[in-house]
Amino acid sequence: MAKVFHGRVVVPGSVRAEALVSHGGLNTLASFQKALMFGDKRATCSDQNNPDLYGKPMAGRALCLPQTIGSTTGGMVLFCATKMGRQPACLLFSKPIDSLAAAGAILSGVWTDTLMPTVDNLGDEFLEAVATGDTVTVEEDGTVTVSQAPCAHVNRCLSPVHAAQDEQLATFCPARCQGAYPVSQQRKCKERTIMGAKPSAAQGTPLTAGGYKAGDDAIERFRELLRIATVSREDVSQRDNTVFAQWIPTLRRLYPRFFAVAELTRIDDFGILLRWPGADAGLDPVVMMAHQDVVPVEGQDWQHDPFAADIADGQIWARGTLDTKNIVAAFFEAAEHLVGQGYVPPRDVWYFSSDGEEIAAPTAAHAVEWLREHDIHPYLVLDEGGAVATDAPLGVTEPVAMVGVSEKGHVDLTVTARANGGHASTPAANDACRLLCRVCETISANPGKPQLTPAVEATLAELGARSSELYQAVFGNLWLTRPAVTKIMAASPETAAMLRTTYALTQLEGSNAHNVLPPVARANFNVRIAPFETIDDAVERARRLAAQQCRASGVDPSLVTVEVNEAIPYTEPAPISPYENDAAFDYLHRCVAGVYPEAGFAPYVQNSCTDSREFNAICDRVYRFCGFVYSGEARTLLHAANERIGVDVYKRGVEFYVAFLANLEHVETLGA
């Protein structure tokens, strides 16, 4: 016998489908996550905590449930399922629906034109009457009929979308539904019209290299620099200084015209500070940065001699091709060409190169001290960092120039646990090593709260704008999707690092004997600090978590200490350089547009550290961008075996540096 129930219409429509019943709350993210990530068109439920649904297909079924849980992602998950064609035929709630799940159901019809009829307030009797496999028929007015016969087919809902009945849902109403709401709620809808993310565009005309094309002679000069094995060593006494001593004489010989006009200052052992005098020394200068030192190659399996600079398969194989002798050589190629053309920059251009960037040597800090002592305050600093990235995330097929506007801070923390020690035959629950392991796991598992900062939002908006319609909608409407996006990104180690301070457990030290319980055990955390926190914040969090675990273990918190490792350099997060309506940032965009017209352009926060952080002390506009195309594969070769760069990639990168230096009269003019 059929049973009839009447509920409140959230999304209207008529449909008939086979029932799938859950007597517990539906965790939308846990239920749909695998289906959305791995292409399961049946949307098999992946929530092992829901025995009613786990392992059952949800797509095309009448999902009958009391309520949704985990609702911070509910709306976005339902929308994504609908966009990918994996949504239930309808959603039927015995209790009131939460506002975010309702938003997902409503906006699915707006963004995809696929309606998912949704009715709530059907009462507890509804869930008692319906069983998985029953046939459920939904009418436009919220009437739901449950029959004891299997459903032969599903009728897709054809009725037009209209506004939800509950004023509580008004903040998620699309603008075209405004007539159904009070005036106060209509205003909210007008202010937040649903739209897709749009690609960024430079405010001024593209700036080009003026027809310059790098030739094969530029390749040969680059290869000569690559053959100089300027390898940094943590123990400076192990560094081959005779090799580093070749660097400046080689540059002088390869680029004589530039050195004829430039003024050289040596910083520390082999650091370089060069001034290229401009027409107006009263203007704040531009600083270009790189480093000539490279990381060691011992223990790596190279297909070619890492310091032979062989050309094979159209690529130059050598240590430093990507990090960062390509920038060094490209700068000098560009400057040599422009000097030969009689070009004088409108303002001074400084070039700084460290001989110890890879070992965090103080060379950059000393260069900044020298500039400060000489009252030199740059208008703009450009160092390594991002690049024109291909194989970008979110399914982006176009290259995107990623420009670092900040970088995370870093500090190493030493965690020390103490106990009585003794013979390994009589272990205890709170031996130093066991206590240390529990403390370290507590710290690792509880990093800082994820936060979607404006800079990260700008990154996602640009990537999303160049991806699918789904991502355009998601990242173009972060006012709505921010909770879901934050939670999903925080679940992945790669994207979580964009949102929070991270604690990486890198070293553990216990007993020096296999059968001795040590009285002291130590661990090292390498901590990368998000721009919205400080070193003190990171240290305090680790100490609080350590004390919490000590109390849980029944020991005095004083038995575990967390201290900054003073032997390793540390630094606060870099300030955020301006990227919205800023002439300098737009200048970079225009240079990219002139040389890489096919590329997008986005700010981002860099997870790794560069020498440029030192220049924040004397400059407000510090950007991290390498003007070359780096593929996904190339990005994995940094510091790795078989580092290499395409011949054509290098030549085009030189064009970027020519464009950057040749058009400096526009660097302070927005939109000209």
C-alpha positions, 0 to 999 in steps of 0.5 A: 500500500502506498503511503503519502507524506507532505513536506516543505519544498526546498527545490521544486520538481517531480521525479520518481526513483528508487529509494536509498535510505539512511537512518543516520545523517549524511556526511556529504563530503565523506559520502561523495569524495571518492566518486568526485575524485576518481570518476565513479559515475554511480557515486558509490557511497564511500562513508564507512561510518554510514552502514546504511549507505556505504558501498551503495550507488547514490546517483539517480536514487531518491536519497531519504535521510534525517539530515546532513552532517559536516555541513561546511562542505555540504553545499559545494559537494552537492553542487559538484556531484550535480555538475559531474552528473552523479547526483541523487534523483532527489533529496528527501529529509525527515527533519529541516535541511541545513542552509548550506546543503540547501544552497547546494541543491538550489545552486545546482539548478542555477549553475547546471540547469539540472534540478535535484528536487529537494523536500524537507520536514517530512517527519520521522514517520517518513523514515519509518515507512520508507525502505531502500528499494521502495519506489518514491514519487515526488510532486511539485508541491512537496507531496511524497508517495512511497510505494512498495514496488521497485522503480522501473525508471527515473523521470528527470525533473523538468519543472523550472527552478524557483526560490526556496520557501524558507527566508533562512536560505535567502543569502544563497539565492541567485539574483534571478530569484530575487522576487521571492524574498523580502527587500533586505534579502534581495539586496544580499542577492544583488550584491552576490550574483553568481558568476564564474572566475575570470582570467586576469588581464594586464591594465596596460599594453603588453611590453615586448623585447622589441624583436630581440631573439636570442641566438645560438651564441647565447646558448654557448655562453650559458653553457660555459657558465654551467661548466663552472662547478660553483657547488656550495658546501654546508662546511664552507671549508670544503668549498672549492674556492678556486672554482668560485674565483673563476666566476667574475673573470668569466662574466667579464670576458663573456659580457664585456660591454656591460662590465664596461659601464657597470660598477662592481662591489664584492660582498663577502667572499664571492658575492656580486653587487653590480650597479648599472647607472641609469639616466636619473640616479634620483629615482629608486632603483630596480634590483635583479637577483639570482645566485651562482652557487648550486647544490651538490650532485654526489649520490645522484644518478645523472645521465650526463655529466652534471657540469658538461652542459651537454645538449641532448634531445633539444635540452641542456643538461647541467646542474644550475640550468633551472636553479638559477644560472639560467637567470644569471645568464639571461640577465647578462645576455639582456644587459649586454644586448641593450648596452650594445644598442646604446640603451641607458635605463631610466633609473639605476639597475642593480644586480645581486648574486649570492655565492651561498644562497643554497646554504642560507649564507648571510651574503644577501643580508650583507648586501642589504646592509651595504645598500642601506648604508649607502641610502639605496632603497629599491622600488622593486626587487625581482628574484627567483621563485615562481615561473611560467608554469605548465601542468598547473593544478586544477586541470589548467591546460594553459601556462600560468605565470606564478609570481611570488608576492610573499614567502613563508617564514621558517624555523627549526624547533628542537623537542626534547623529552626526558625520563629516567633511562635504564636497561631496555629489558624494563621499558615503561610507558613514559620512557623518553623515546615513547613520550617524545613520539607521542608529543611529536605526533600530537604536534604533527597532527595539529598544525595551525588552522587553515586560512584562505588568505586574499593572496591564495584566493587570487591564485585560485581565482586565476587558476580556476578561471582557466580551468573547467566551468566547475572550477570557474564557478567554485573559485569565482564565488568564494564568498559562498564556497570558501568553507568547502574549498578550505576544508578540501584543500586542507585535506591534501598535503600539497594544498594544505601547505598553502593555507597554514603553518606546517610542522615537518618532523625531520630528525629523531635522536635516541639512544646510542646503544640498541639495548639502552633506554636513553634519559634524553630523546630529541626531535627536530621539526622544520616549521614553515610559517604562514604569512598571517602568523609569526615564529612566536605563534608557531613555537607557542602552539608546539609548546602548548601541544607538548604540554597537552600530551604530557598531561594526557600521559600523566607526566609533568609538562616540564619533562618536554621542552620545545626550543628554537634551534639557534644553530639554524638560520630562521626568519619571519614570513615575508610581508605581502608585496602589493599585487592589486592595482599596483604599477610594479606588479602590473609591469611584470604582468605586461612583460609576461603578456608581451613575451608569453601572450598565451600565459595567465598571471597570478600571485602566490605565496611561496613555501620555500625560502629565497634570498629576496626575503632580506630585501624586504627590509629596504623595499616594499615590492619584492617579487619572486619570478623566474621568466622561464617556462617550467613544466611539471617535470622541470619543477621536479628536477630542482636539486635533483639528478638530470636537471635540464632546460630546453634550448628554446625555453632558455632563449625565450626566457632571455627575451623576458629579461630584455623586455623587463629591462628595456621598458623600465620607463613604464615601471611606475605607471599603472595602465599606460 
